[in-house]
Amino acid sequence: MPELSQAFCILFILLVPLALAGVALMNTGLSRLRSAAHSMMTTLCVVGVAAAAYFVAGFAWQGYPGLPAHTFSIFGKEWSWLGAGRFFLRGVPLDGSRTSLAVLLQMLSVGLAALIPLGAAAERWRLRACCFSTALLAVITYPMFAHWVWGGGWLAALGSNYGLGAGFLDAGGSSTIQALGGLTALSMVWLLGPRRGKFNAEGMPAALPGHNTVYALFGGMLALVGWMGLNCAGAMLFAAAPLGRTVLVAVNTLLAAGGAVLSAAAMTRYRFGKPDASLSANGLLSGLVASSAGCAFVPPAAALLTGLVAGALVTYTVAWMEARLGFDDPAGAVSVHALGGLWGVLAVGIFPRAAVAASGPQSAADSCLLNWWASPP
């Protein structure tokens, strides 16, 4: 990687903690006051546990294109299913190479994924349980799926092995970070059940509003800055995007977030008579989540449309999951991250792609991706 690209990639990665801070503020603001301090304390502990667990074994299982991996052969095609690196980052030179930058970005990304269940299961689980769940996520669940998508695994190889376009595309983590964290949140909500007093004897939900909507809105603004760094760094490290391509990534991220918050505000204005601040904040976050997968691949108009759909989707699914499925999700994490992430991945295939050129492929999957980029839209 050229030194200029390396420097900008480091700068983008250093913005990612703002995304963690934004999500933490949203989780805290959308829960009740009595759990606010516990929520922020748990956030700090979870980020620390996630980074430590990923350092111990997570990156060894995830890997990076070109590093050793466990593979199997089907009909003469090699498929990689898990990294085969050494624990404690042994053998990984932390010298500014693409691999070392991927390690740094992923230590933050796995922390972001671990914060998502905290908002969904707020006020219902202890610090010890949160840390244990995070350790499992960082050591097993996250690295395995991230290897399939970003580590040269079988999803990324669908294009080169079977000619399915460029394979599975996700530059910034709509699936690997967001959908995975959202589905983990869904499992936590289902296992822990609702908060006391949330549903009456007839199963009707009661309003338990968050204590500080300003925290949620400010958290969304911080997340916007952090997400630009996350998407730009992810596009460079996992989609072989050149430095100049990050301008399109940032534009797409901003348009998706802006479209989503406007869509959420308009939908709540239509439904409730005035815009709902908390749902608008969740709409903004949903737009960011949906933008990540295709931020380096789709034209700006498609990014805007992706955000508009994501923002409208979250305003309906939050209430539907609560009223119809009995899920008590104070932060709306399942709707925002799970459904928003899945929608973002689908949008990459639905909307037309932007034709670009890049250089320096890192693997056979990257070569297929670059050829696909260079083809006419």
ZADREN-374662 format. One record per residue: y, x, z of N, C-alpha, C, O in turn; residue number from 1. Coordinates in steps of 0.1 Angstrom, whole numbers. Each point is the difference from the previous one (the first is absolute). Layout:
<pts>
> Y	X	Z	Y	X	Z	Y	X	Z	Y	X	Z	NUM $
...
</pts>
This chain:
<pts>
> -12	8	0	12	-8	0	12	9	0	1	9	8	1 $
> 9	-12	-17	12	8	0	8	-1	13	-1	-9	8	2 $
> 8	20	-5	7	1	13	10	-12	2	1	-5	11	3 $
> 6	1	-21	9	-11	1	-7	-13	4	4	-8	8	4 $
> -15	5	-16	-8	-12	3	-6	1	14	-1	-10	7	5 $
> -3	22	-3	-6	2	14	11	-4	10	-3	-7	10	6 $
> 15	12	-12	11	-3	10	3	-14	1	1	-6	11	7 $
> 0	-1	-22	3	-14	0	-12	-8	6	3	-10	7	8 $
> -15	14	-10	-11	-7	6	0	1	15	-3	-10	7	9 $
> 6	22	-2	1	1	15	11	-9	5	-2	-6	11	10 $
> 13	5	-18	11	-8	5	-4	-15	0	3	-7	9	11 $
> -10	3	-20	-5	-14	0	-9	-3	12	0	-10	6	12 $
> -9	20	-3	-10	-2	11	8	-2	13	-5	-7	9	13 $
> 15	15	-8	8	0	13	7	-13	2	5	-3	11	14 $
> -4	-6	-21	6	-13	1	-10	-10	5	4	-11	5	15 $
> -17	14	-6	-10	-10	3	0	-5	14	-2	-11	3	16 $
> 5	20	7	1	-5	14	10	-12	2	-2	-8	9	17 $
> 12	7	-18	8	-12	1	-7	-13	-3	3	-10	5	18 $
> -13	11	-14	-9	-12	-2	-7	-3	12	-2	-12	4	19 $
> -4	22	4	-7	-3	12	10	-6	10	-4	-10	7	20 $
> 16	15	-6	10	-5	10	3	-14	-4	2	-9	9	21 $
> 0	6	-22	3	-14	-4	-10	-10	3	3	-11	5	22 $
> -16	15	-7	-11	-9	3	-1	-2	15	-2	-12	5	23 $
> 4	22	3	0	-1	14	10	-9	5	-2	-9	9	24 $
> 15	10	-14	10	-9	4	-2	-15	-4	3	-9	8	25 $
> -9	7	-19	-4	-13	-4	-10	-6	9	1	-12	4	26 $
> -12	20	-1	-10	-5	9	6	-4	13	-4	-10	6	27 $
> 13	19	-1	6	-3	14	9	-12	-1	-1	-8	9	28 $
> 10	7	-19	9	-11	0	-6	-13	-2	5	-10	4	29 $
> -17	9	-11	-6	-12	-3	-10	-5	11	-6	-10	-1	30 $
> 5	19	12	-8	-4	11	9	-4	12	12	1	-1	31 $
> -18	-6	12	9	-5	11	5	12	8	-6	11	0	32 $
> 16	-13	8	7	10	7	-9	7	10	1	13	2	33 $
> -10	-20	4	-8	6	11	-9	11	-5	-5	8	7	34 $
> 2	-8	-21	-9	10	-5	7	11	-8	-6	8	-7	35 $
> 20	-8	7	7	9	-9	-2	14	4	-3	8	-9	36 $
> 4	-4	22	-2	14	4	-14	4	-3	-3	11	-5	37 $
> -7	-20	8	-14	4	-3	-2	2	-15	-8	9	-4	38 $
> 14	-17	-4	-1	1	-15	5	14	-5	-7	6	-8	39 $
> 18	-2	13	6	13	-4	-8	12	5	-2	10	-7	40 $
> -3	-12	20	-8	11	6	-13	1	-8	-5	11	-3	41 $
> -1	-22	0	-13	0	-8	2	6	-13	-8	7	-5	42 $
> 20	-10	-2	3	6	-13	-1	15	1	-6	7	-9	43 $
> 13	-1	19	0	15	1	-14	5	2	-4	10	-6	44 $
> -4	-16	14	-13	5	3	-9	-2	-12	-8	9	-3	45 $
> 9	-20	-4	-8	-2	-12	3	10	-11	-9	5	-6	46 $
> 22	-2	4	3	10	-10	-5	14	3	-5	7	-8	47 $
> 5	-4	21	-5	13	5	-15	0	-2	-6	11	-4	48 $
> -1	-21	8	-15	-1	-1	-4	1	-15	-9	7	-4	49 $
> 16	-14	-5	-3	0	-14	1	14	-6	-8	4	-7	50 $
> 19	2	10	2	14	-5	-11	10	5	-5	7	-8	51 $
> 2	-8	21	-10	9	6	-14	-3	-6	-7	9	-4	52 $
> 3	-22	3	-13	-3	-5	-1	4	-15	-10	4	-4	53 $
> 21	-6	-4	-1	3	-14	-1	15	-1	-6	5	-9	54 $
> 13	3	18	-1	14	-1	-14	5	3	-5	9	-6	55 $
> -2	-16	16	-13	5	4	-10	-3	-12	-8	10	-3	56 $
> 8	-22	-2	-11	-3	-10	5	-8	-12	-7	0	-10	57 $
> 18	-6	11	5	-9	-10	1	6	-14	-5	-5	-10	58 $
> 13	16	9	2	6	-13	-13	6	-5	-2	1	-12	59 $
> -7	4	21	-13	5	-5	-7	-11	-8	-7	3	-10	60 $
> 7	-15	15	-7	-11	-7	8	-5	-12	-6	-4	-10	61 $
> 19	4	11	8	-4	-12	0	10	-11	-3	-4	-12	62 $
> 7	16	15	1	10	-11	11	-2	-9	9	-8	2	63 $
> -10	16	-13	11	0	-10	-7	4	-13	-9	8	0	64 $
> 14	-13	-12	-6	4	-13	-2	15	-1	10	8	2	65 $
> -22	-3	-5	-3	14	-1	-6	6	12	-6	11	-1	66 $
> 6	-18	12	-7	5	12	-14	-5	1	-4	-10	-7	67 $
> -5	16	15	-14	-5	0	-1	-14	5	8	-5	7	68 $
> -19	-2	-13	-2	-14	3	-15	-3	-1	-7	7	-7	69 $
> 3	-18	14	-13	-5	-2	-1	-9	-12	8	-9	-1	70 $
> -17	12	-8	0	-8	-13	-14	-5	-2	-10	5	6	71 $
> 9	-15	-15	-13	-5	-5	1	-3	-15	11	-2	-5	72 $
> -22	2	-1	0	-1	-15	-7	-14	-4	-10	-3	5	73 $
> 17	-4	-13	-5	-13	-6	2	1	-15	11	1	-5	74 $
> -22	-2	-2	0	0	-15	7	12	-5	8	-1	-10	75 $
> -10	12	16	6	12	-5	15	2	4	6	10	-4	76 $
> -1	-19	12	14	1	4	1	4	15	-8	-5	8	77 $
> 17	14	-5	1	5	14	11	-9	7	11	-2	-5	78 $
> -15	-3	17	9	-8	8	1	6	14	-10	3	6	79 $
> 22	-2	-2	3	6	13	3	-11	10	8	-9	-2	80 $
> -15	10	14	1	-11	10	6	5	13	4	-9	8	81 $
> -3	22	-5	5	4	12	3	15	-1	-7	8	-6	82 $
> 18	-4	13	4	15	0	-10	8	8	-7	-6	8	83 $
> 6	19	-11	-9	9	7	7	12	5	-5	11	-1	84 $
> 17	-13	6	8	11	6	-5	4	14	-9	-6	5	85 $
> 17	15	0	-3	5	14	9	-6	10	12	-3	-3	86 $
> -17	0	14	8	-6	11	11	9	4	0	12	-2	87 $
> 10	-18	9	12	7	5	8	7	-10	6	10	3	88 $
> -7	-15	-16	8	6	-11	-3	15	-2	8	7	-6	89 $
> -20	-3	9	-4	14	-2	-2	1	-15	-6	-8	-7	90 $
> 12	19	1	-1	3	-14	11	-7	-8	1	2	-12	91 $
> 8	-9	18	11	-7	-7	12	8	3	5	0	11	92 $
> 0	8	-21	12	8	2	13	-9	1	3	-8	-10	93 $
> 4	8	21	12	-8	2	12	9	-5	8	4	8	94 $
> -7	-3	-21	9	9	-6	10	-7	-10	6	7	-8	95 $
> -6	-20	8	9	-7	-10	-7	-4	-12	6	-5	-10	96 $
> -19	8	9	-8	-4	-12	-1	-15	0	3	-7	9	97 $
> -8	1	-21	-2	-14	-1	-10	-5	11	3	-11	6	98 $
> -13	18	-3	-10	-4	10	7	-1	14	-2	-9	7	99 $
> 9	20	-4	7	0	13	10	-11	2	1	-6	10	100 $
> 6	3	-21	10	-11	1	-7	-13	1	5	-9	7	101 $
> -17	7	-13	-7	-12	1	-5	-2	14	0	-11	5	102 $
> -4	22	2	-4	-1	14	12	-5	9	-2	-9	8	103 $
> 14	15	-10	11	-5	7	4	-15	-2	2	-7	9	104 $
> -2	3	-22	3	-13	-3	-11	-10	6	4	-11	5	105 $
> -16	15	-6	-11	-9	5	0	-1	15	-4	-10	6	106 $
> 8	21	1	1	-2	15	10	-10	4	-2	-6	11	107 $
> 12	4	-19	10	-10	3	-5	-14	-5	3	-10	6	108 $
> -9	11	-18	-5	-13	-6	-10	-7	9	0	-12	1	109 $
> -9	20	4	-11	-6	9	7	-6	12	-5	-10	6	110 $
> 15	16	-1	8	-6	11	6	-13	-3	0	-9	8	111 $
> 6	8	-20	6	-12	-5	-11	-11	-1	2	-11	4	112 $
> -14	14	-10	-11	-10	0	-4	-4	13	-3	-12	2	113 $
> 3	21	8	-4	-4	14	10	-9	7	-4	-7	9	114 $
> 17	8	-13	10	-9	6	-1	-14	-4	4	-9	7	115 $
> -10	6	-18	-1	-14	-6	-7	-9	10	5	-11	3	116 $
> -17	15	2	-7	-9	9	7	-3	13	-2	-10	7	117 $
> 11	20	-3	7	-2	13	9	-12	0	1	-8	9	118 $
> 6	5	-21	8	-11	-1	-8	-13	0	4	-10	5	119 $
> -15	10	-12	-8	-12	-1	-6	-4	13	-1	-12	3	120 $
> -4	21	5	-7	-3	12	9	3	12	-5	3	11	121 $
> 18	-4	-13	9	3	11	-2	-9	12	-4	-12	-1	122 $
> 6	18	13	-1	-7	13	-14	-3	4	-2	-8	10	123 $
> -8	13	-17	-14	-4	3	-10	12	2	-11	-2	4	124 $
> 16	14	-6	-10	11	3	7	12	7	12	2	-1	125 $
> -21	5	8	5	11	9	2	13	-8	-5	1	-11	126 $
> 12	8	17	3	13	-7	-13	7	-3	-1	6	-11	127 $
> -8	-6	20	-13	7	-2	-7	-5	-12	-6	8	-8	128 $
> 5	-21	7	-7	-6	-12	8	3	-13	-7	2	-10	129 $
> 20	-2	10	8	3	-12	-3	14	-4	-2	3	-12	130 $
> 1	7	21	-2	14	-3	-14	2	-6	-3	7	-9	131 $
> -7	-14	15	-14	1	-5	-1	-6	-14	-7	7	-8	132 $
> 13	-18	6	-1	-6	-13	7	9	-11	-5	1	-11	133 $
> 16	5	15	7	9	-9	-8	12	-3	0	5	-12	134 $
> -7	1	22	-8	11	-3	-11	-3	-10	-3	8	-9	135 $
> -3	-20	10	-11	-4	-10	7	-1	-14	-6	4	-10	136 $
> 17	-10	10	7	-2	-13	3	13	-7	-2	2	-12	137 $
> 7	8	20	5	13	-5	-12	9	-4	2	8	-9	138 $
> -13	-10	16	-11	9	-3	-10	-5	-10	-6	8	-8	139 $
> 4	-21	7	-10	-6	-9	6	-9	-10	-1	3	-12	140 $
> 7	-14	15	4	-10	-9	10	4	-10	-2	-1	-12	141 $
> 13	7	17	11	4	-9	-4	12	-10	1	-2	-12	142 $
> -7	12	18	-4	11	-9	-10	-4	-11	1	5	-12	143 $
> -10	-14	15	-10	-3	-10	6	-7	-12	-2	3	-11	144 $
> 11	-14	14	6	-7	-11	10	9	-7	1	-1	-12	145 $
> 7	9	19	9	9	-6	-6	10	-9	5	4	-10	146 $
> -17	0	13	-8	9	-9	-3	-7	-13	1	6	-10	147 $
> -6	-18	11	-3	-7	-12	12	-2	-10	-2	1	-12	148 $
> 14	-2	18	12	-2	-8	7	12	-3	4	3	-12	149 $
> -2	6	22	9	11	-1	-7	14	0	5	10	-4	150 $
> -17	-10	9	-7	13	2	-10	3	-12	-8	9	2	151 $
> 10	-15	-13	-9	2	-12	-13	-8	1	-10	3	-6	152 $
> 11	-14	14	-12	-8	2	-4	-10	-12	6	1	-10	153 $
> -15	-9	13	-6	-8	-11	10	-10	-6	-1	-3	-12	154 $
> 10	-3	20	10	-9	-5	9	7	-10	3	-5	-10	155 $
> 2	17	14	9	7	-9	-7	5	-13	6	2	-10	156 $
> -20	-1	11	-7	5	-12	-5	-11	-9	-6	3	-10	157 $
> 10	-15	13	-4	-11	-9	5	2	-14	-6	-4	-10	158 $
> 18	9	9	6	3	-13	-7	10	-8	-4	-2	-11	159 $
> 2	14	17	-7	11	-7	-15	-2	-2	-5	4	-10	160 $
> -1	-11	19	-15	-2	-2	-3	-12	-9	-10	0	-7	161 $
> 18	-10	8	-4	-12	-8	11	-5	-10	-1	-11	-6	162 $
> 12	19	5	10	-3	-9	8	-13	4	6	-6	-9	163 $
> -5	3	22	8	-11	5	14	4	2	4	1	12	164 $
> 3	1	-22	14	4	1	2	13	8	-7	10	-3	165 $
> 15	-10	13	2	11	9	-8	-1	13	3	8	9	166 $
> -12	-18	-8	-7	-2	12	8	-8	10	9	-8	-4	167 $
> -11	10	17	7	-7	10	13	7	3	0	12	4	168 $
> 11	-19	-6	14	6	1	7	-5	13	1	-12	2	169 $
> 3	21	6	7	-3	12	8	12	5	-5	9	7	170 $
> 17	-8	-12	8	12	2	4	2	15	-1	11	6	171 $
> 6	-22	0	6	1	13	-8	-6	12	4	1	11	172 $
> -16	-8	-14	-8	-4	11	0	-15	3	-3	-4	11	173 $
> 5	-5	-21	-1	-14	2	-14	-4	5	-1	-9	8	174 $
> -9	16	-13	-14	-2	4	-4	9	12	-4	-5	10	175 $
> 6	18	-12	-6	9	9	7	0	14	-7	2	10	176 $
> 20	-5	-10	7	-1	13	2	-15	4	-4	-4	11	177 $
> 10	-4	-20	5	-13	4	-12	-10	1	-1	-6	10	178 $
> -6	4	-21	-11	-10	0	-10	4	11	-6	-9	6	179 $
> 3	22	-5	-10	4	10	5	-3	14	-8	-5	8	180 $
> 20	8	-5	6	-3	13	1	-15	2	-2	-4	11	181 $
> 5	-3	-22	1	-15	2	-13	-6	2	-1	-10	8	182 $
> -9	14	-14	-14	-5	2	-5	4	14	-7	-8	6	183 $
> 11	20	-1	-3	3	14	7	-9	9	-6	-4	10	184 $
> 18	1	-13	8	-10	8	-7	-13	1	-1	-7	10	185 $
> -4	2	-22	-7	-12	-1	-12	0	10	-3	-10	7	186 $
> -5	21	-7	-12	0	8	4	0	15	-6	-6	8	187 $
> 18	13	-5	4	0	14	5	-14	5	-3	-4	11	188 $
> 10	-3	-20	5	-14	4	-12	-9	2	0	-8	9	189 $
> -10	10	-18	-12	-9	1	-8	3	13	-5	-9	7	190 $
> 3	22	-4	-7	4	12	7	-3	13	-7	-5	10	191 $
> 20	7	-9	7	-2	12	4	-15	3	2	-4	11	192 $
> -1	-4	-22	4	-14	2	15	-1	2	7	10	1	193 $
> -2	-22	1	14	-2	1	5	3	14	-8	1	10	194 $
> 21	1	-9	7	1	14	-1	-13	8	-1	-11	-6	195 $
> 1	13	19	0	-12	8	12	-9	-2	11	5	0	196 $
> -14	-17	-3	11	-10	-2	4	-1	-14	9	-8	-4	197 $
> -15	15	-5	4	0	-14	-5	-14	-7	8	-5	-8	198 $
> -20	1	12	-5	-13	-6	-3	-10	11	-5	4	11	199 $
> 9	-16	-13	-3	-11	10	-14	-5	-1	-8	6	-8	200 $
> 4	-16	15	-14	-5	0	-4	-5	-13	-12	0	-4	201 $
> 22	-5	-4	-3	-6	-13	0	11	-11	-3	-3	-12	202 $
> 6	16	16	0	10	-10	13	2	-7	0	8	-10	203 $
> 10	-14	14	13	1	-6	8	12	5	0	2	12	204 $
> 5	7	-20	7	12	5	13	-3	6	8	-9	-4	205 $
> -5	16	15	13	-1	6	9	12	-4	-6	11	-3	206 $
> 19	-12	3	9	11	-4	1	9	11	4	-3	11	207 $
> -7	16	-14	2	11	10	9	10	-7	-5	11	-4	208 $
> 18	-13	2	8	8	-8	2	14	6	-1	3	12	209 $
> 3	7	-22	3	13	5	13	1	7	9	-9	-1	210 $
> -7	20	9	11	0	9	12	6	-7	11	-1	6	211 $
> -12	9	-17	12	6	-6	-2	1	-15	-6	10	-5	212 $
> 12	-19	-2	-1	0	-15	8	11	-5	-3	5	-11	213 $
> 13	0	18	8	11	-5	-9	13	-1	2	7	-10	214 $
> -11	-5	19	-9	11	0	-8	-1	-13	-2	10	-7	215 $
> -3	-22	4	-8	-2	-12	8	3	-13	-6	7	-9	216 $
> 18	-12	8	8	3	-12	4	15	-1	-1	5	-11	217 $
> 5	1	22	3	14	0	-13	8	-4	1	10	-7	218 $
> -12	-14	13	-13	7	-4	-3	-1	-15	-5	10	-5	219 $
> 8	-21	-1	-1	-1	-14	8	9	-8	-4	6	-10	220 $
> 17	-4	15	9	10	-7	-5	14	2	0	8	-10	221 $
> -5	-4	21	-6	13	2	-13	2	-9	-2	10	-6	222 $
> -6	-21	6	-12	1	-8	3	2	-15	-7	7	-7	223 $
> 18	-13	2	4	2	-14	2	15	-3	-5	5	-10	224 $
> 12	2	18	2	14	-2	-13	8	1	-3	8	-9	225 $
> -5	-11	19	-12	7	2	-10	-3	-12	-7	9	-4	226 $
> 7	-21	-1	-9	-4	-11	4	8	-13	-9	3	-8	227 $
> 22	-1	6	4	8	-12	-7	14	1	-5	5	-10	228 $
> 6	1	22	-6	13	1	-15	-1	-1	-6	9	-7	229 $
> -1	-19	13	-14	-2	-2	-4	-1	-14	-10	6	-5	230 $
> 16	-15	-2	-4	-3	-14	3	12	-9	-8	3	-9	231 $
> 19	4	11	3	12	-8	-10	11	2	-5	6	-9	232 $
> 3	-3	22	-10	10	3	-14	-3	-5	-7	8	-5	233 $
> 3	-21	7	-13	-4	-5	-1	1	-15	-11	4	-5	234 $
> 21	-8	-2	0	1	-15	-2	14	-4	-7	3	-10	235 $
> 14	7	16	-1	14	-3	-14	6	3	-5	7	-8	236 $
> 0	-11	20	-13	7	4	-12	-7	-5	-10	6	-2	237 $
> 10	-20	1	-12	-7	-4	0	-6	-14	-10	-6	-4	238 $
> 21	6	-3	1	-5	-13	5	10	-10	4	-4	-11	239 $
> -3	17	15	5	11	-9	13	-3	-6	2	4	-12	240 $
> 7	-12	18	13	-3	-5	9	12	1	0	7	10	241 $
> 8	-4	-21	9	11	1	12	-4	9	2	-11	3	242 $
> 6	21	0	11	-2	9	10	-11	-5	4	-8	7	243 $
> -1	9	-20	9	-10	-6	-5	-14	1	8	-9	0	244 $
> -21	7	1	-6	-13	1	4	-7	13	-1	-12	1	245 $
> 5	19	9	3	-6	13	12	-8	-1	2	-9	9	246 $
> 7	11	-19	11	-9	-1	-5	-15	-3	5	-9	6	247 $
> -14	8	-15	-6	-13	-3	-7	-6	12	1	-12	3	248 $
> -8	21	5	-7	-4	12	10	-6	10	-3	-11	5	249 $
> 14	18	-3	10	-5	10	6	-13	-5	2	-9	8	250 $
> 1	8	-21	6	-12	-6	-10	-12	2	4	-11	4	251 $
> -16	13	-7	-10	-10	1	-2	-5	14	-1	-12	3	252 $
> 1	22	6	-1	-4	15	11	-8	4	-2	-10	7	253 $
> 15	14	-10	11	-8	4	1	-14	-6	3	-10	6	254 $
> -7	9	-19	0	-13	-7	-10	-9	6	2	-12	2	255 $
> -14	17	1	-11	-8	6	5	-5	14	-2	-12	3	256 $
> 8	20	5	4	-4	13	11	-10	-1	0	-10	8	257 $
> 10	13	-16	11	-9	-2	-4	-14	-5	4	-10	5	258 $
> -13	10	-15	-5	-12	-5	-7	-8	10	1	-12	1	259 $
> -9	19	7	-8	-7	10	8	-6	11	-2	-12	4	260 $
> 13	19	1	8	-6	11	8	-12	-6	2	-10	8	261 $
> 3	11	-20	7	-11	-6	-9	-12	-2	4	-12	2	262 $
> -16	15	-6	-10	-11	-2	-3	-7	13	-1	-12	1	263 $
> -2	20	9	-3	-6	13	12	-8	6	-2	-10	6	264 $
> 14	16	-7	11	-8	5	2	-13	-8	4	-10	6	265 $
> -6	10	-19	2	-12	-8	-11	-10	3	3	-12	1	266 $
> -15	16	1	-11	-9	3	2	-6	14	-3	-12	2	267 $
> 7	20	8	2	-6	13	12	-9	0	1	-10	8	268 $
> 9	13	-16	12	-9	-1	-4	-13	-6	5	-11	5	269 $
> -14	11	-14	-5	-12	-7	-8	-8	10	1	-13	1	270 $
> -10	20	7	-9	-7	9	6	-5	13	-3	-11	5	271 $
> 12	19	1	5	-2	13	15	-4	1	5	-3	10	272 $
> 2	4	-21	14	-3	0	9	12	1	12	-1	-2	273 $
> -18	12	7	8	12	1	-10	12	-1	-11	-1	4	274 $
> 16	13	-8	-9	11	-1	-6	4	14	8	0	10	275 $
> -20	3	-9	-7	5	12	1	15	1	-6	7	-9	276 $
> 12	-1	19	2	14	1	-14	8	1	-2	10	-6	277 $
> -7	-15	15	-12	7	2	-9	0	-12	-6	10	-4	278 $
> 5	-22	-3	-8	0	-12	7	8	-11	-7	5	-9	279 $
> 20	-5	8	7	9	-10	-3	14	3	-2	8	-10	280 $
> 1	-3	23	-3	13	3	-15	3	-4	-2	11	-6	281 $
> -7	-20	8	-13	1	-4	-1	0	-15	-9	7	-6	282 $
> 17	-15	-1	1	0	-15	4	14	-5	-6	5	-10	283 $
> 16	1	16	4	14	-4	-12	9	1	-2	8	-9	284 $
> -5	-8	20	-11	9	3	-11	-3	-10	-7	10	-5	285 $
> 4	-22	2	-10	-4	-10	3	5	-14	-9	5	-7	286 $
> 22	-5	4	4	6	-13	-2	15	-1	-5	5	-10	287 $
> 7	2	21	-2	14	1	-15	3	-1	-4	9	-8	288 $
> -4	-17	15	-15	2	-1	-5	-2	-14	-8	8	-5	289 $
> 13	-19	-2	-5	-3	-13	5	11	-10	-6	2	-11	290 $
> 18	4	13	5	9	-9	-8	13	-1	1	7	-10	291 $
> -8	-3	21	-6	13	1	-10	3	-11	0	11	-6	292 $
> -9	-20	2	-10	2	-9	5	4	-14	-4	10	-6	293 $
> 13	-18	1	5	2	-14	13	7	-1	6	0	-11	294 $
> 0	6	22	14	5	-1	1	11	-11	11	1	-5	295 $
> -21	6	2	1	11	-10	-5	-5	-14	1	8	-9	296 $
> -5	-20	8	-7	-4	-12	7	-11	-8	-1	-1	-12	297 $
> 8	-8	19	6	-12	-6	14	1	-2	7	8	7	298 $
> -1	-15	-17	15	0	-2	7	-7	11	-6	-8	7	299 $
> 19	10	-6	7	-7	11	0	-15	0	-1	-6	11	300 $
> 1	0	-23	-1	-15	0	-13	-5	7	0	-10	7	301 $
> -11	17	-10	-13	-3	6	1	2	15	-6	-8	8	302 $
> 12	18	-3	1	3	14	8	-11	7	-3	-5	11	303 $
> 14	0	-17	8	-11	5	-8	-12	1	0	-7	10	304 $
> -8	3	-20	-8	-11	0	-11	1	11	-3	-10	6	305 $
> -3	22	-5	-10	2	11	6	-3	13	-6	-7	9	306 $
> 18	11	-6	7	-3	13	3	-14	1	-2	-6	11	307 $
> 7	-1	-21	3	-14	1	-13	-8	4	1	-9	9	308 $
> -12	12	-15	-12	-7	3	-5	3	15	-4	-9	7	309 $
> 5	22	-4	-4	4	14	8	-7	11	-5	-5	10	310 $
> 18	4	-12	9	-6	9	-3	-15	2	0	-5	11	311 $
> -2	-2	-22	-3	-14	0	-14	-2	7	-2	-10	7	312 $
> -7	19	-10	-14	-2	5	0	1	15	-7	-8	6	313 $
> 14	17	0	-1	2	14	6	-12	8	-4	-3	11	314 $
> 14	-4	-17	6	-11	7	-10	-12	2	1	-8	9	315 $
> -10	7	-18	-10	-11	1	-13	4	7	-5	-8	8	316 $
> 1	20	-10	-13	4	6	1	3	15	-10	-3	7	317 $
> 21	7	-2	1	1	15	-2	-13	7	-8	-1	9	318 $
> 14	-9	-14	-1	-14	6	-14	-5	-3	-6	-7	9	319 $
> 1	9	-21	-13	-6	-3	-12	7	8	-8	-8	5	320 $
> 9	21	-3	-10	6	8	0	-5	15	-10	-1	6	321 $
> 22	-1	-1	2	-5	13	-5	-14	2	-7	-3	9	322 $
> 11	-6	-18	-3	-14	1	-14	-4	-4	-6	-8	6	323 $
> 1	15	-17	-13	-4	-5	-11	8	5	-11	-5	2	324 $
> 13	18	0	-11	9	4	1	3	15	-10	6	5	325 $
> 20	-9	2	1	3	14	3	14	4	-4	4	11	326 $
> 10	4	-21	2	14	3	14	1	7	10	-6	-4	327 $
> -10	14	15	12	2	7	5	15	-3	-5	9	6	328 $
> 14	-8	-15	4	13	-6	15	0	2	8	-3	-10	329 $
> -3	8	21	15	0	3	8	7	-11	11	-4	-3	330 $
> -16	15	-2	8	8	-10	-3	-4	-14	6	5	-9	331 $
> -15	-15	7	-3	-3	-14	-7	11	-8	1	1	-12	332 $
> -8	8	19	-5	12	-6	-11	-3	-10	-1	7	-10	333 $
> -7	-17	12	-11	-3	-10	7	-5	-13	-5	5	-11	334 $
> 14	-13	12	7	-5	-12	8	11	-7	-1	1	-12	335 $
> 8	7	20	9	10	-6	-9	12	-6	3	3	-12	336 $
> -12	2	20	-6	12	-4	-13	-2	-8	-3	6	-10	337 $
> -6	-15	15	-12	-3	-7	2	-7	-13	-4	5	-11	338 $
> 10	-16	11	3	-8	-12	10	7	-9	-1	0	-12	339 $
> 12	6	18	10	7	-8	-6	12	-7	3	3	-11	340 $
> -12	4	18	-6	12	-6	-10	-4	-11	0	7	-11	341 $
> -8	-17	13	-9	-5	-11	8	-5	-12	-4	3	-11	342 $
> 15	-10	14	8	-4	-12	6	12	-7	1	0	-12	343 $
> 4	10	19	5	12	-6	-10	7	-9	4	4	-11	344 $
> -16	-3	15	-11	6	-8	-2	-8	-13	-2	5	-11	345 $
> 1	-19	13	-2	-8	-12	11	0	-10	-2	0	-12	346 $
> 15	2	18	11	0	-9	0	12	-9	6	-1	-11	347 $
> -12	12	15	0	12	-9	-7	-4	-13	4	5	-11	348 $
> -15	-13	12	-8	-3	-12	6	-12	-7	-2	-2	-13	349 $
> 10	-7	20	6	-12	-7	12	4	-8	1	-5	-12	350 $
> 8	13	17	12	3	-7	-1	11	-9	-8	9	2	351 $
> 16	-8	-13	0	11	-9	4	13	6	8	0	9	352 $
> -14	11	-14	3	13	6	11	7	-7	4	-4	-11	353 $
> 2	13	18	11	8	-6	-7	13	-6	-8	6	6	354 $
> 11	-3	-19	-5	12	-6	7	12	4	12	1	-1	355 $
> -19	9	7	6	13	4	-9	11	-3	-12	-2	-5	356 $
> 17	14	7	-8	12	-2	0	8	12	10	0	8	357 $
> -21	7	-5	0	9	12	-8	12	-3	-6	1	-11	358 $
> 5	8	20	-7	13	-3	-7	4	13	3	-5	11	359 $
> -12	15	-13	-7	5	12	-10	-9	6	0	-2	12	360 $
> -10	-3	-19	-10	-8	6	-9	8	10	-2	12	-2	361 $
> -2	-19	12	-8	6	11	-15	-3	-1	-7	7	6	362 $
> 3	-16	-14	-14	-3	-1	-2	-8	-13	9	-3	-8	363 $
> -22	0	5	-3	-8	-11	6	-14	0	5	-5	-10	364 $
> -4	0	22	6	-13	2	15	1	-3	6	-9	-7	365 $
> 0	20	11	14	2	-3	3	1	-15	10	-5	-5	366 $
> -19	12	-2	1	2	-14	0	-13	-7	8	-3	-9	367 $
> -17	-6	13	-1	-13	-6	13	-8	3	5	-7	-9	368 $
> 0	9	21	13	-7	4	11	4	-9	8	-8	-4	369 $
> -7	22	2	11	5	-8	-1	-5	-14	10	-3	-7	370 $
> -22	3	1	-1	-5	-14	4	-15	-1	6	-4	-9	371 $
> -10	-4	20	4	-14	0	15	-1	1	6	-9	-6	372 $
> 0	17	15	15	0	1	7	2	-13	9	-6	-4	373 $
> -14	16	-4	6	4	-12	-2	-9	-12	7	1	-10	374 $
> -16	-11	12	-3	-10	-11	12	-10	-1	6	-2	11	375 $
> -4	-4	-22	10	-10	-1	-3	-12	9	-12	-3	2	376 $
> 22	-4	3	-2	-12	9	-5	-11	-9	-3	-11	6	377 $
</pts>
